[in-house]
Each structure stands twice: as structure tokens, then as C-alpha cells.
Amino acid sequence: MVFLPTLICLKPQKVKRFIVKYYSFIVNKYAIATAVFLFILIFSDRNGLLYQWEQSRTYSKVLEENEYFKEEIKKLQYDHDNLFSNPKNLEKYAREKYLMKRDDEDVFIIVKK
């Protein structure tokens, strides 16, 4: 079957011959019903193929993000276990991150201008 874009380039006689040749198929009620059904299936509502394709792409992105966050959780769990398993690591983290100090110490923060 010849598609419409190829008909645009053709001469009027060829277009007329095409229409005469396939007229019975074009006006056939089953062909019209099939064309309408395909249009509805592809372009309309939430069950359309375009919507399903978009949802599939979104689902793939979510799965990728899920894998990324699982890896991040593993890394953070390792850091957490390492931090709380040794009191020296915990003290080092508290001193660096929160500028905590012992009672007999003074902390000086040097800011470069």
C-alpha cells in the first residue's frame, strides 16, 4: 500500500488512479472502524500507546534512580558503621564537622581574606 506522503509528490493522474483503485477499501466500514480504532489506540486517553511509552521511559528513569540511591545508602551505611564503631573516629568527625572541643582546649578558626 502506498502512503500519503508519497502521493503528494505524484502527478494528479496517478493520485486519481490510486483513489479509484483503493476506493472500495477506503470506504469499507471495517477499514474505517480499524482506522478509528488505531487512532484511539495510539493517540487518546491514558491507555494510548504514546502515554504508555512515556510512562515506560519514566519507569526506567525511576529504576535507575533507585539503583543510584541503593548504592548511596550502602556507602553511607559503611561510613556510619565505620564512624560509630570506633570512638576516635567519632571524636575526629565531631571536631572537624561541628568544631567541638574538650573542656581544656581552645579552638581557633582562621579565615583567609
C-alpha positions as a Markdown table, in Angstrom:
| # | Residue | x | y | z |
|---|---|---|---|---|
| 1 | Met | 0.0 | 0.0 | 0.0 |
| 2 | Val | 1.3 | 3.5 | -0.9 |
| 3 | Phe | 1.4 | 6.0 | 2.0 |
| 4 | Leu | 0.0 | 9.5 | 1.8 |
| 5 | Pro | 3.4 | 11.4 | 1.7 |
| 6 | Thr | 4.4 | 9.6 | -1.5 |
| 7 | Leu | 1.1 | 10.6 | -3.0 |
| 8 | Ile | 1.8 | 14.2 | -2.5 |
| 9 | Cys | 4.8 | 14.0 | -4.9 |
| 10 | Leu | 2.8 | 12.2 | -7.6 |
| 11 | Lys | 1.0 | 13.6 | -10.6 |
| 12 | Pro | -2.8 | 14.2 | -10.4 |
| 13 | Gln | -3.4 | 11.2 | -12.8 |
| 14 | Lys | -1.6 | 8.8 | -10.5 |
| 15 | Val | -3.4 | 10.1 | -7.4 |
| 16 | Lys | -6.7 | 9.7 | -9.2 |
| 17 | Arg | -5.8 | 6.1 | -10.2 |
| 18 | Phe | -4.8 | 5.3 | -6.7 |
| 19 | Ile | -8.1 | 6.6 | -5.3 |
| 20 | Val | -10.1 | 4.7 | -7.9 |
| 21 | Lys | -8.0 | 1.5 | -7.3 |
| 22 | Tyr | -8.4 | 1.6 | -3.5 |
| 23 | Tyr | -11.8 | 3.3 | -3.3 |
| 24 | Ser | -13.6 | 0.2 | -2.1 |
| 25 | Phe | -11.1 | -0.3 | 0.7 |
| 26 | Ile | -11.2 | 3.4 | 1.7 |
| 27 | Val | -15.0 | 3.5 | 2.1 |
| 28 | Asn | -15.2 | 0.0 | 3.6 |
| 29 | Lys | -16.8 | 0.2 | 7.1 |
| 30 | Tyr | -14.3 | -2.3 | 8.5 |
| 31 | Ala | -11.4 | -0.3 | 7.3 |
| 32 | Ile | -12.8 | 2.9 | 8.7 |
| 33 | Ala | -13.5 | 1.2 | 12.0 |
| 34 | Thr | -10.0 | -0.1 | 12.1 |
| 35 | Ala | -8.5 | 3.3 | 11.3 |
| 36 | Val | -10.6 | 4.9 | 14.1 |
| 37 | Phe | -9.6 | 2.2 | 16.5 |
| 38 | Leu | -5.9 | 2.6 | 15.7 |
| 39 | Phe | -6.2 | 6.3 | 16.1 |
| 40 | Ile | -7.8 | 5.9 | 19.5 |
| 41 | Leu | -5.3 | 3.3 | 20.5 |
| 42 | Ile | -2.3 | 5.4 | 19.6 |
| 43 | Phe | -3.3 | 9.0 | 20.5 |
| 44 | Ser | -6.1 | 9.1 | 23.0 |
| 45 | Asp | -6.5 | 8.7 | 26.8 |
| 46 | Arg | -4.3 | 7.0 | 29.4 |
| 47 | Asn | -4.3 | 3.7 | 27.6 |
| 48 | Gly | -2.8 | 5.1 | 24.4 |
| 49 | Leu | 0.5 | 3.9 | 23.1 |
| 50 | Leu | 2.1 | 7.3 | 23.4 |
| 51 | Tyr | 1.1 | 7.6 | 27.0 |
| 52 | Gln | 2.3 | 4.1 | 27.8 |
| 53 | Trp | 5.6 | 4.8 | 26.0 |
| 54 | Glu | 6.1 | 7.9 | 28.1 |
| 55 | Gln | 5.3 | 6.0 | 31.3 |
| 56 | Ser | 7.8 | 3.3 | 30.4 |
| 57 | Arg | 10.5 | 5.9 | 30.0 |
| 58 | Thr | 9.6 | 7.4 | 33.3 |
| 59 | Tyr | 9.7 | 4.0 | 34.9 |
| 60 | Ser | 13.1 | 3.3 | 33.5 |
| 61 | Lys | 14.4 | 6.6 | 35.0 |
| 62 | Val | 12.9 | 5.8 | 38.4 |
| 63 | Leu | 14.6 | 2.4 | 38.3 |
| 64 | Glu | 18.0 | 4.0 | 37.5 |
| 65 | Glu | 17.5 | 6.5 | 40.4 |
| 66 | Asn | 16.6 | 3.6 | 42.7 |
| 67 | Glu | 19.8 | 1.8 | 41.9 |
| 68 | Tyr | 21.8 | 5.0 | 42.4 |
| 69 | Phe | 20.2 | 5.6 | 45.8 |
| 70 | Lys | 20.8 | 2.0 | 46.9 |
| 71 | Glu | 24.5 | 2.5 | 46.2 |
| 72 | Glu | 24.5 | 5.7 | 48.1 |
| 73 | Ile | 22.8 | 4.0 | 51.1 |
| 74 | Lys | 25.4 | 1.3 | 51.0 |
| 75 | Lys | 28.2 | 4.0 | 51.1 |
| 76 | Leu | 26.5 | 5.9 | 53.9 |
| 77 | Gln | 25.9 | 2.7 | 55.9 |
| 78 | Tyr | 29.6 | 1.8 | 55.6 |
| 79 | Asp | 30.6 | 5.4 | 56.7 |
| 80 | His | 28.1 | 5.2 | 59.6 |
| 81 | Asp | 29.4 | 1.8 | 60.8 |
| 82 | Asn | 33.0 | 3.0 | 60.5 |
| 83 | Leu | 32.2 | 6.2 | 62.4 |
| 84 | Phe | 30.3 | 4.6 | 65.3 |
| 85 | Ser | 32.5 | 1.5 | 65.7 |
| 86 | Asn | 35.5 | 3.5 | 66.9 |
| 87 | Pro | 35.3 | 6.3 | 69.5 |
| 88 | Lys | 38.3 | 8.0 | 68.0 |
| 89 | Asn | 36.6 | 8.2 | 64.6 |
| 90 | Leu | 33.5 | 9.7 | 66.2 |
| 91 | Glu | 35.6 | 12.3 | 68.1 |
| 92 | Lys | 37.5 | 13.2 | 64.9 |
| 93 | Tyr | 34.3 | 13.7 | 63.0 |
| 94 | Ala | 32.7 | 15.8 | 65.7 |
| 95 | Arg | 35.8 | 18.0 | 65.9 |
| 96 | Glu | 36.0 | 18.5 | 62.2 |
| 97 | Lys | 32.4 | 18.8 | 61.3 |
| 98 | Tyr | 30.9 | 20.6 | 64.3 |
| 99 | Leu | 34.0 | 22.3 | 65.8 |
| 100 | Met | 33.6 | 20.6 | 69.1 |
| 101 | Lys | 36.3 | 20.7 | 71.7 |
| 102 | Arg | 37.3 | 19.3 | 75.0 |
| 103 | Asp | 36.9 | 21.4 | 78.2 |
| 104 | Asp | 40.6 | 22.2 | 78.5 |
| 105 | Glu | 41.0 | 23.2 | 74.8 |
| 106 | Asp | 40.6 | 26.3 | 72.8 |
| 107 | Val | 39.6 | 26.2 | 69.1 |
| 108 | Phe | 40.9 | 28.9 | 66.8 |
| 109 | Ile | 39.3 | 29.3 | 63.3 |
| 110 | Ile | 41.5 | 31.0 | 60.8 |
| 111 | Val | 39.6 | 32.6 | 57.9 |
| 112 | Lys | 41.6 | 33.7 | 54.9 |
| 113 | Lys | 40.7 | 37.0 | 53.3 |
